[in-house]
């Protein structure tokens, strides 16, 4: 039986055994595993098709002789094909704006979502968060100019509509994705002037003890080929200690410093990237325990060996639970699904352990040497905590670094209290573009670890939702009467009358 596509909110069932948020490698793999056990499964994703960021649009493309995305991208088809054939409900173009855990052991978790202009609440016995990663913000002078975008956004354009940047392009930042995108854009014919590597050069010696483990990683050979490929085709400059983008109405030049030497390059497009961090907003809003990962310099949810979060009935898998890459995410998705199936009694504990054993071994293989990459590509402190007071930190509210430092100096306890002074983190993005920078700046100014500072505490709705969408939520007659003072007219909607 083929996957059932849900196109309007009214088509959603009221209850599912397992709801999976995210249709990347972790979410798709979890869905297939759960459906094979006979569970009723709902998968929701904001994109129009499954694949997530790494395998974006893989179900819509066919591999040709002019392939620019690389062999790793097409591995996504081996996950997407069984996903498309699984007995599941799949709601694409769907925004999840709330997650309420079960209040007692016999109850179900509730997900608030919006699809096709209408909001719905759906219950699930277990919820797997496969929300993936987000790019760590890289606030530098001029990063809000037109013509400046993240590497991830450029990759979305490349995978979705085969679009490449116009004119001279500079990639700046650090992390494996920076080099992967450079390789893909060069193959697609983009004019890449230079790759400016801003990784903290002082971390290289600290990464060396982890090199032997990385030599046995499946990522070693791929990474080496990627570095050689990019350096062969364009200029790569390491050890960048300062970076600024200049222009009037559009990015026109990039000025950088390496040691005592400063250089300016003319540009039309600048792509910024300094690694990825787990997307923790849903886990945080559900009051799950969050911890600081010093190696990855990011917060991530606390999970056990099966992906269970600290709140019963909730699981996390893939990069949303800790950065590990696409192959690692696919394995973690299957592990989380087996954990949920076992907890729900849909498979026996013995069956779960038998199927988990090879998956745990595979997960260990993909984790080999991860610390080497995390330390080697750690962003330099001046890019985590911008020294220029004029640099915009919160794009939504146009809060600058100097304003943040003034408020921090007043002694605010943490990021949540800081919000009330200057609204930093209260815009439409809910802090996704400033949270990590605010934490780093507070930690630096106080001389403590970011673990002591914490991050924004989120509440629903964690994504913008319209009043008209909320008004479309199915309501009971008693609820309508409590608000309006009158009984609703008889409704033909099988889901019940609306407010």
Secondary structure, 3 states (H helix, E strand, C coil): CCCEEECCHHHCCCEEEEEEECCCHHHHHHHHHHHHCCCCEEEECCCCCCCCCCCCCCCCCCCCCCCCCCHHHHCCHHHHHHHHCCCCEEECCEEEEEEECCCCCCCCEEEEEEECCEEEEEEEEEEEECCCEEECCCCCECCCCCCEEEHHHHHHHHHHHCCCCCCCEEEEEECHHHHHHHHHHHHHCCCEEEEEECECHHHHHHHHCCHHHHHCCCHHHHHHHHHHHHHHHCEEECCCCEEEEECCCCCCEEEEEECCEEEEEECCEEEEEECEEECCHHHHHCCCCEEEECCCCEEEECCCCCCECCCCCEEECHHHHCCCCHHHHHHHHHHHHHHHHHHCCCCCHHHHHHHHHHHHHHHHHHHCCHHHHHHHCCECHHHHCCCCCCCEEECCCCEEHHHHHHHHHCCCCCHHHHHHHHCCCCCCCCCCCCHHHHHHHHHHHHCCCHHHHCCCCCCCCCCCCCHHHHHCCECCHHHHHHHHCCCCCCCCCCCCCEC
